[in-house]
């Protein structure tokens, strides 16, 4: 429970406004593990800005969050537009290239075009699985992407709030985000 770490919500809200990587890692490391079975359902996502090149990118492109139907059926990229929520297939996304070109991807004209094209990558099929994985010395729930060398590691703030870090091959810095149960 949140009582395991007094002040975690306040620290989390401060992180959401802006924090450095060391502060975000310190909070992440202080939080307890979460079990795979505790993740079932839809989770609204929010970026935690730590100066990572991808900061603001998911939200600019309409990212809504994640959905976990079962340990074998995870939907890592759920977006929302005027027609509703939909999953996007991350297969083939060159993550390291995205990080290197993030300045270009943040530009409004490109984002507007990309937002219109997202539905071309729409999928109803799960594109990840949930597993218990050791990360930073703690065994906790993680989402393992099917087609990308990416793991999202989760820590529990409370039963309905998670702090997460994306660990991706070719990306040296961790990318932080927050999930709140929908």
Phi and psi in degrees as a GROMACS rama.xvg file:
@    title "Ramachandran Plot"
@    xaxis  label "Phi"
@    yaxis  label "Psi"
@TYPE xy
-63.7344  -25.0479  UNK-2
-62.8232  -18.2729  UNK-3
-63.4735  -24.7048  UNK-4
-140.453  89.1449  UNK-5
-55.0512  137.823  UNK-6
80.6178  7.70698  UNK-7
-62.5691  -40.937  UNK-8
-63.5455  -42.4822  UNK-9
-64.2091  -42.8512  UNK-10
-63.5835  -37.2209  UNK-11
-66.4091  -43.6329  UNK-12
-64.378  -37.5451  UNK-13
-63.4338  -39.8333  UNK-14
-62.0226  -41.1704  UNK-15
-61.0556  -33.7251  UNK-16
-71.0254  -44.8515  UNK-17
168.093  132.903  UNK-18
-150.522  165.418  UNK-19
-90.8068  167.255  UNK-20
-60.4177  -40.8669  UNK-21
-62.4848  -40.7299  UNK-22
-65.9787  -43.0933  UNK-23
-64.1871  -42.757  UNK-24
-64.1795  -37.7421  UNK-25
-62.54  -43.1525  UNK-26
-67.3151  -45.4986  UNK-27
-55.5691  -47.6019  UNK-28
-64.8766  -27.9923  UNK-29
-81.1421  -17.7446  UNK-30
-81.738  151.161  UNK-31
-76.3012  161.436  UNK-32
-66.7588  162.534  UNK-33
-126.907  145.098  UNK-34
-88.7977  149.153  UNK-35
-52.9375  -44.6749  UNK-36
-65.3281  -16.3379  UNK-37
-83.4846  -3.72288  UNK-38
-94.6402  -9.19421  UNK-39
-52.2273  134.477  UNK-40
120.594  -171.806  UNK-41
-98.1935  140.325  UNK-42
-129.706  124.994  UNK-43
-78.0677  132.414  UNK-44
-104.251  146.384  UNK-45
-139.954  136.681  UNK-46
-77.5663  147.258  UNK-47
-111.03  111.603  UNK-48
-81.6328  116.591  UNK-49
-126.13  13.2816  UNK-50
90.4416  7.57794  UNK-51
-68.9351  144.485  UNK-52
-57.7455  -25.2732  UNK-53
-86.3543  -4.43632  UNK-54
-52.0348  129.35  UNK-55
84.5425  -14.0464  UNK-56
-70.4116  -47.8158  UNK-57
-60.09  -45.8938  UNK-58
-64.6549  -38.6747  UNK-59
-61.3149  -31.6319  UNK-60
-93.4505  5.91626  UNK-61
90.1022  22.8031  UNK-62
-61.7718  131.558  UNK-63
-98.4607  -43.8572  UNK-64
160.643  -140.312  UNK-65
-138.291  159.759  UNK-66
-137.073  133.291  UNK-67
-120.606  104.422  UNK-68
-83.3018  -32.5859  UNK-69
-166.809  172.695  UNK-70
-58.7347  -25.6078  UNK-71
-96.0912  -4.97618  UNK-72
-131.996  86.183  UNK-73
-113.925  140.325  UNK-74
-114.233  99.6641  UNK-75
-74.6952  -28.0296  UNK-76
-126.55  95.6529  UNK-77
-104.967  124.585  UNK-78
-112.948  166.866  UNK-79
-139.638  139.179  UNK-80
-141.081  -168.701  UNK-81
-60.5433  -23.3485  UNK-82
-90.7025  -4.09041  UNK-83
120.579  -167.871  UNK-84
-90.1253  148.073  UNK-85
-156.841  148.351  UNK-86
-82.8942  147.346  UNK-87
-118.008  135.389  UNK-88
-77.5203  116.01  UNK-89
-79.819  -5.10133  UNK-90
-54.6338  128.509  UNK-91
87.5607  -1.79079  UNK-92
-72.2199  119.327  UNK-93
-81.1857  85.273  UNK-94
-58.0784  -45.9673  UNK-95
-61.0586  -38.6937  UNK-96
-66.2933  -39.726  UNK-97
-58.5746  -42.8124  UNK-98
-63.2301  -45.3952  UNK-99
-66.9507  -29.3228  UNK-100
-105.567  18.2932  UNK-101
-59.643  -32.4573  UNK-102
-58.567  -44.9419  UNK-103
-65.1838  -42.1536  UNK-104
-68.7769  -20.165  UNK-105
-79.2191  -13.8129  UNK-106
-67.7032  134.694  UNK-107
-55.6753  -47.5336  UNK-108
-58.5812  -43.1138  UNK-109
-65.9996  -40.8936  UNK-110
-62.6253  -40.0355  UNK-111
-62.7905  -43.4368  UNK-112
-64.6373  -47.2669  UNK-113
-62.4482  -38.222  UNK-114
-60.7228  -34.7121  UNK-115
-74.1905  -27.1626  UNK-116
-91.2801  -10.7783  UNK-117
-53.3516  -39.7159  UNK-118
-63.3083  -18.952  UNK-119
-66.1398  -22.3594  UNK-120
-98.9594  12.0793  UNK-121
-62.8912  142.47  UNK-122
-146.621  147.959  UNK-123
-98.6315  -12.9321  UNK-124
-84.7123  146.662  UNK-125
-65.8177  147.579  UNK-126
-126.307  17.7378  UNK-127
-161.838  170.055  UNK-128
-132.138  161.001  UNK-129
-106.475  136.704  UNK-130
-145.59  158.572  UNK-131
-85.9638  124.67  UNK-132
-137.584  141.164  UNK-133
-80.6317  128.872  UNK-134
-145.039  125.66  UNK-135
55.8136  38.5637  UNK-136
83.7669  4.54355  UNK-137
-128.626  132.846  UNK-138
-84.2398  117.912  UNK-139
-145.395  167.728  UNK-140
-64.5538  140.64  UNK-141
-140.989  149.535  UNK-142
-101.094  123.894  UNK-143
-104.188  114.669  UNK-144
-69.1622  142.576  UNK-145
-69.3885  -41.1198  UNK-146
-116.902  3.49814  UNK-147
-127.514  150.601  UNK-148
-80.9229  66.5974  UNK-149
-134.143  137.067  UNK-150
-128.862  133.31  UNK-151
-103.78  120.541  UNK-152
-102.279  136.39  UNK-153
-116.214  142.552  UNK-154
-130.179  147.781  UNK-155
-91.485  123.007  UNK-156
-87.5125  -46.5322  UNK-157
-156.297  178.629  UNK-158
-58.8547  -20.9304  UNK-159
-116.536  11.6378  UNK-160
-139.985  130.612  UNK-161
-126.486  142.585  UNK-162
-103.79  133.05  UNK-163
-130.039  154.857  UNK-164
-133.633  131.375  UNK-165
-89.935  127.182  UNK-166
-114.767  115.029  UNK-167
-130.169  136.759  UNK-168
-61.0251  135.074  UNK-169
86.5357  -2.50952  UNK-170
-120.636  111.646  UNK-171
-73.7157  -29.9135  UNK-172
-99.3139  144.704  UNK-173
-74.0397  146.539  UNK-174
-108.635  123.783  UNK-175
-100.45  145.898  UNK-176
-151.972  163.994  UNK-177
-117.413  140.802  UNK-178
-122.417  133.924  UNK-179
-123.395  131.796  UNK-180
-58.2664  130.269  UNK-181
